Amino acid sequence: MQDIITVPPIIEARGIVKRFNEGSENELEILHGIDLNVRKGEFVSIVGTSGSGKSTLMNIIGLLDKPTAGSYMLDGVDVCCAGDTELSHIRNSKIGFVFQTYNLIARTSAIKNVELPMLYAGVKAKERRERAMELLELVEMKERINHTPDELSGGQKQRVAIARALVNHPSIILADEPTGALDSATGRKIMDLFHKLHKEQGITIVFITHSPELAKETERILTLKDGEFIDERMGIKYAS
Amino acid sequence: MLLENVKLALSGLLANKLRTFLTMLGIIIGIASVIAIMTVGDAMNKSVMGSMGDMGVNNISVFVTQKMSEDYDFSYDSDVREMKDKDYVSEDMLTDLSEHFEGRIEGISLKKSVGEIKVEDGKKYANINLDGVNNTGLKQNKLKLLSGRGFSANEQKESRKVIIVSDRYVENMLGGDTAAALGKTVETVIDNKYYTYTIIGVYEYSESSSGGMSAGKNRKDVRTSAYIPLKTAIIQLREKTLYDEFEVVARTGEDQGVLSADIQQYLNKKYYKENDAYETYSYSMKEEIKSMESMLNTQTYAFAAIGAISLLVGGIGVMNIMIVSITERTREIGTRKALGATNGYIRLQFITEAVVVCFIGGILGIIVGQFFGIMACKMMGYSGSASVGGIIFCVLFSMAFGVFFGYYPANKAAKLNPIEALRYE
């Protein structure tokens, strides 16, 4: 394991508080001052039951939502004060989302789906195509680049989604229950793909799941309950 | 980026062909009705303006008319007295007028209609319309002489019995050789009196100079004009050299509206101030044509505006379907936002989609409208043609329509909260 001190943090969140309906009678505090550090190249999982606040935390990490209080540095940039357009650009360049439900754009070929984040980044067509091909090859989907999501199985869709998440060289991959909609065998393969990407490409992954079994495979497991981290431990393979 | 959006919009639209077509149908019908109306309207205007233009655009018509009642209720006095000699415009007045307006006018065109006459010689016959004209008047008819000449000053002054006939007349009566016809005589009976004229000129008859009067008639029966000197006609009619109407030919470059008003004012002030019942009234053909044209255009635009109502309905249809489409694609919008699409990009995407629908609908509408417009023109006997300006306007207008009706739904999409959009089932 790499030395903690010398590796710069990708995510450095301090005292993250999220309250909904602030000021009204229904005010609800979901996150109560969370601290989170993720180092470059780390494979971290956040485990929690539904209602623990992990979706809310993921939205904040993924810059889809803003914390009520606290500070958040992503890859050395303070993102608390960014406006909508700036947040879009940061999401585009620094975060790769992998969703439980794949969220591929319907009626659009696999390669076009993978190209999409580059389109928003303003990459030229030829370059987009080459990079998309490269990533589809990495996730072993080279044979199906022109298939639309309708024509792909769940596991294949998730592979395309992973390729799409990686396409802009993001600082982190944010995977929200990526195996949740898959049968266990297919889910296994997707997990293997994440391990491969982590080991071979040194990609930073934040893996959100309610399954402690899958979480154990990762380097570090954070357990979230009622809006607070209650436990932090090393993964099985990395424990010693 | 824009090209990508257009491609994206097209693939989205193709995925839902029936819905896209039905949405477009509103635009197609709207644009088609506007184009069809404009095409028919343009053709009608051109036809009306064309026939009016033949009547001499440089002329100012002056005629003697009843004085308007004092209280300006725009009604004429019904029991006004008959016109007497002093009410007519005399030769002296015309001379005075020509001198006063010298430099501004080319001349005064005078015409006396003798009548419609059938000239017969055994089995041969020809219908003519006999007019006495002065030389300015003759010039106004823009005759193309095939042989011979016009009237000389002496022939006018001495009221000689000379005549200019059409080639059709020569064809009917004299075998068709226009040069040989010169010097031959035209013999006719008017009011039981026998007249003989010597042919000094033959002009080429054309359909347009007859104002379409010949339509449907046998070539032989077509009535053509024949001209004799003005004074010859006056003597024959046993009239005095008095006129109740005449035309002033304006110099080119002269403002005809102003000239017309000046002439009327000059005559009325000098000659009709003391007259109890009559005065002159003048109008310029050009001004008349202008106001006629603007009236016809207004009419066309009014009809087109009614057609535009269906376009509005079509536009609302586009807006409606855009809202449905955006609701259906909420998750897609959320995903796009998560992947880094800015609000502006999402907005552009959906506006592009609306514009593409409206643009394609507009093009189809123009084709359909053009087709029906030209068909309608053919049926009514006008020559209809596509108005390029109208087409360009409609293409741009339909695209603007897309922006207008696409903006609200697109903006709604752009402002979606990404978290809620991603969670949308």
Contacts between the chains, C-beta under 8 A, distances in Angstrom:
chain1	res1	chain2	res2	distance
A	59	B	419	5.3
A	62	B	338	7.0
A	64	B	337	7.7
A	64	B	338	6.4
A	64	B	418	4.9
A	64	B	419	5.1
A	64	B	422	7.5
A	65	B	419	5.7
A	84	B	342	7.4
A	84	B	343	6.1
A	85	B	342	5.0
A	85	B	343	7.0
A	85	B	344	7.2
A	88	B	337	7.0
A	88	B	340	5.4
A	88	B	341	6.5
A	88	B	342	4.2
A	88	B	343	7.5
A	89	B	340	6.6
A	89	B	342	7.3
A	91	B	337	7.9
A	91	B	338	6.5
A	91	B	339	7.3
A	91	B	340	4.8
A	92	B	339	6.7
A	92	B	340	2.3
A	92	B	341	7.9
A	93	B	340	7.2
A	97	B	338	4.9
A	97	B	339	7.0
A	99	B	335	7.7
A	99	B	422	7.4
A	103	B	331	6.6
A	103	B	334	7.7
A	103	B	335	4.2
A	103	B	338	7.7
A	103	B	422	7.2
A	104	B	335	7.9
A	105	B	332	5.7
A	105	B	335	6.7
A	105	B	336	7.5
A	106	B	15	8.0
A	106	B	332	6.8
A	107	B	11	6.4
A	107	B	12	7.2
A	107	B	15	4.7
A	108	B	11	7.2
A	116	B	336	7.4
A	116	B	339	5.8
A	117	B	339	4.7
A	117	B	340	5.7
A	119	B	1	7.5
A	119	B	4	5.9
A	120	B	336	8.0
A	120	B	339	6.4
A	120	B	340	4.4
A	120	B	341	5.2
A	120	B	342	7.6
A	120	B	345	6.5
A	121	B	340	6.9
A	122	B	1	7.3
A	164	B	339	7.3
A	168	B	340	7.7
